[in-house]
Amino acid sequence: MDLTIRRKYIGRADERYVKEYSSRVARFDGGATRVPLLRGYAAITVFDKVIAPIYETENGVEICTCGDGFTELCFLPDGENWQMAITYDLNGNVVERYFDITLINSIDENGEPYCDDLFLDAALSPDGTVEILDEDELLEAFENGIITKGDYETAHRVLNELIEDKIIGTDFVEEMCERLMELFE
């Protein structure tokens, strides 16, 4: 398990899984109705060719979460400690709604938006159930000195706030995705 801080650039695909992709990154300055001041960067990435499809099991059902022609919509909000990624299949159906808790969301010297992943994640199922992921990685990173106690506590605080504020919630995600997709039409 890689326990270094993982820098993730939006609009890029993980080369361990994706052979060819295309993407666009855009500035988003008009948050969803529920969060009118939410601003940040959005990216839409099409996975033209994957090395092999990725399958995950949800409620006992195997679901393809990454395949040829799938699309990922990402949102990286300014001044926040999270990133949202929604994956769509070839028919435009949502196959995965995923939130990374981040140490920082920023822009590099080349103007490319990125986040430093803080290990703790959450997935939102179609029925609105939130599944918390990788708590073991967060704890291990803390115990090995990769992150501080403050980082560890921030990760849990941010995740709890996102759940309580229903940012990790079906209504918010659907509304936000609709607004973000308008950037790329």
N, C-alpha and C positions, 0 to 999 in steps of 0.2 A: 504494500500500500504506500503510495507516494504521500508523504506528510510534509511537503513544502507548501508554502503559500502558492496557490495556483492563480496565475493571471489569466483572465479570459477576456478576449476581445470580442465585442459583439460584431456580427457580420462575418465571422470566420467559422469554419467547420473543423471539427477535430479530425486531423489527418489519420488517426488510428482507425477511423471508421468510414471516412468519406474520401473518395478518390477525386471527384470533381464537383464543384459547386459554384454558384453565382450568388452575389449578394448586393444589397444596397443599404446604406446607412443614412438616416435622416434625423434632423433635429425635431423634437416634439415640444411645442410650447403651449399646448392647450389641453391640459389634463381632462380626464373624464369628469362628468358632471358631479360625481360624488367627491372628487378631489380636484377642484378647479385650478389649484396652483401647482399641480404635479407637472414637472417639466423634466426633460432628459433626452436621451438618444434612443432611437428605435432602429432595428435592423430586420430585414427580411432576407432569409437565406434559403435557396433552393438546393437540395442535395441531388444533383444531377445523376451521380453514380456513387453508390456506396460500395465498400469492400465486401460487406455481407450485411443483410438485413439484421436489425437488432430486435429481439423479442423480449418482452417482460411479461410477467404473470400478474394480473390484477384480479382479485376475487376469484382465483382459480381458472381464469381465462387467459390464454396466451394472446398478447397483442403486439403487433409490429409497431415499434415506436420510431424506427428510422429505416427508410427504404428508398430506392430510386424514385426521384420525383417528389419526395416529401418536402414540406416547407416548414421552416422554423421562424417564428416571429418573436423577437426579443425586445425587452424594454429595460433600460438602465436609467433609473431616475437620478437627477441631480441631488446631491446632499443627503442621500439615503444609504442604507446599508443592506440593499437587496437588489436582485435582478429577477425579472420574470421571463420565462421562455415557454412558448406554446408551440407544439408541433402538430401539423396537419398532414393527413394522408393525401393520396392522389385525388381523392374526391372532395377535399376541403373539409373533411371531418376532423375534429380535434382528437388526437390520440394521446397527448400528454400535456399537462399543465404543471409547470415546475418552477419553484422559487429557490434561488440560491441566496443564502445570507452572506453578505460581503463585508470585508474589512473596510474597503474604500471603493467608491465609484469615481472615476476620474478620466482624464484625457492625457495621452502621452505627448511627447515632444513633436510628433507628426500629426497631431490633431485627431488621433484615433481613440474612441471611447473604449474603456476597459473597466473591469472590476477585479479586485483580488478576493478570491473565494475564501470564505471563512469556514468551510467544511460542512456546516449545518444546512440542510435542505428540507424542502417540503414539497409534496405532490398533492394536487387537488384532483380528486376523482370526479367523474361526471355527476354523481349524486351529492357533491359538496363536502364529502368527507376529506379531512386533511390528514395526510400521512407524514409524520416527521421522520426524516431520513438522516443517516450518517451521524447520529449522536455519538457513536463509538469513535468515529474519526475525529470529531471535535474534542472529545475527552483525551484521546491519545495525543493529539497535537498539543494540548495544554500540558499534559503530563511529560511530554518530551521537550518542552520549552520552545516549540514552534510558535505558539501564541501565548499571550499573557493571560493572567487571571481576568483582567479587564476585558480582553477580547472574548474570552470564553463567556463571561457574563453578558457582554453586549450581544453576542450571537443569540443567546436564549431570550434576552429582553426584546430584541428586534423581532424574533419569530413570534413571541407571545403577542406583541403589539399588532403585528400583521394579521394574526388570527382574530384577536379581539376587535380590531377595526374593520374586519371582513375584507381586507385587501386580498388575503388568501381566501377568496370566496367567489362563488359562481357568478353572482351579479356583477361584481366589480370587474372580474377577469373578462367576462363577455363584453361589457361596455368598453373597457380599455382596449381590447383587441379590435373591436369595431372602429374605434377612433384611430388606432395606430394603423390599421389597414388602409384607411383613407389617405395616409401619407404616400402610399405606394401604388395607388390607382392611376 
